[in-house]
Amino acid sequence: HDSFSVFPSSTMSDWDTPLFGCFEDIKVLIFSYVFGICTLAQQKVTLAKEGEKCGFMDMVMAYICFPCTAVTVRGQIREKYNIAGSCFGDLITLWICGICAISQQVRQMQKKGTKPAGFMIDD
């Protein structure tokens, strides 16, 4: 299926953690706020190859292409975990509340057993 479809699919699941559940894990929220680009870069690397740590160039690319990287990573997370949504919905979500969205992505990946944000917020 296509994670970048314009319209969401009705056969998919929801996020395991709500968008505005930012305070479910205050450490993730603070880290996402202070180091959002690093968190996003690590999510991107983790989705490509679990267990890898992001490097300097991963962070530079996330910084330079932040909107594209953010929307792409959110779409990849939805695709990996079969979560309903669309590219347009991801764009709007990240635009309105980027910190909450990045935090939600970390919590989602953690609930599925993935460590997406590096050593600072691993359990």
C-alpha positions in Angstrom: 0.0 0.0 0.0 1.1 3.6 -0.5 1.9 5.5 2.7 1.7 8.8 0.8 -1.8 8.5 -0.4 -3.9 11.6 -0.3 -6.9 9.9 1.4 -6.6 7.6 4.4 -7.5 4.0 4.2 -10.4 2.7 6.3 -8.8 -0.7 7.0 -5.9 0.6 9.0 -5.4 1.1 12.8 -4.9 4.2 14.9 -1.8 5.4 16.7 -1.2 3.6 20.0 -0.6 6.9 21.7 -2.6 10.1 21.1 -1.1 13.2 19.4 -1.8 15.4 22.4 -0.6 12.7 24.8 2.7 14.6 25.0 2.9 14.4 28.8 2.6 10.6 28.8 6.4 10.6 28.8 7.8 14.0 29.8 11.4 12.9 29.0 10.4 12.3 25.4 8.5 15.6 25.2 11.5 17.6 26.5 14.0 15.8 24.3 11.7 16.3 21.3 11.4 20.0 22.1 15.0 20.6 22.7 16.5 18.2 20.2 13.6 17.8 17.6 15.9 17.6 14.6 18.1 15.0 16.3 15.1 13.0 17.3 13.7 13.1 13.8 17.1 12.2 12.2 17.3 9.2 14.6 13.8 8.1 13.7 14.7 8.2 10.0 17.9 6.2 10.5 16.0 3.7 12.8 13.3 3.1 10.2 16.0 2.4 7.6 18.0 0.1 9.8 17.0 -0.7 13.4 19.8 -0.4 15.9 21.8 2.2 13.9 22.7 5.5 15.4 22.4 8.6 13.4 25.5 10.5 12.3 26.2 14.2 11.8 25.2 14.1 8.2 21.8 12.6 9.1 21.2 15.5 11.4 22.4 18.0 8.8 20.0 16.6 6.2 17.1 16.6 8.7 17.9 20.2 9.4 18.2 21.3 5.8 15.1 19.4 4.6 13.1 19.4 7.9 9.6 19.6 6.4 10.2 16.9 3.8 12.0 14.7 6.3 9.3 15.1 9.0 6.5 14.3 6.6 8.4 11.3 5.1 9.3 9.9 8.5 5.8 10.2 9.8 4.5 8.4 6.6 7.1 5.7 7.0 6.0 5.1 10.7 2.4 4.9 9.6 3.3 2.4 6.9 5.4 0.3 9.2 2.7 0.1 11.9 -0.3 0.1 9.5 -1.7 3.4 10.9 -4.4 5.2 9.0 -3.5 8.6 7.6 -2.3 10.5 4.6 0.6 12.6 3.5 -1.6 15.7 3.7 -2.7 14.8 7.2 0.9 14.3 8.2 1.8 17.7 6.8 -1.0 19.5 8.7 -0.3 17.6 11.9 3.4 18.5 11.8 2.7 22.1 10.9 0.1 22.6 13.7 2.0 20.7 16.4 5.3 19.4 15.3 6.7 18.7 18.8 3.6 16.7 19.7 3.8 14.8 16.4 7.5 14.0 16.9 6.9 12.9 20.5 4.0 10.7 19.4 6.2 9.1 16.8 8.8 8.3 19.5 6.2 6.9 21.8 4.6 4.8 19.0 8.0 3.3 18.0 8.8 2.6 21.7 5.5 0.9 22.2 6.3 -1.4 19.3 9.7 -2.2 20.8 11.9 0.1 18.7 14.3 2.6 20.2 13.9 5.6 17.9 15.5 8.4 19.7 19.0 7.4 20.6 20.6 6.9 24.0 19.2 9.9 25.8 15.6 8.6 26.1 16.1 4.8 25.9 14.4 2.9 28.7 
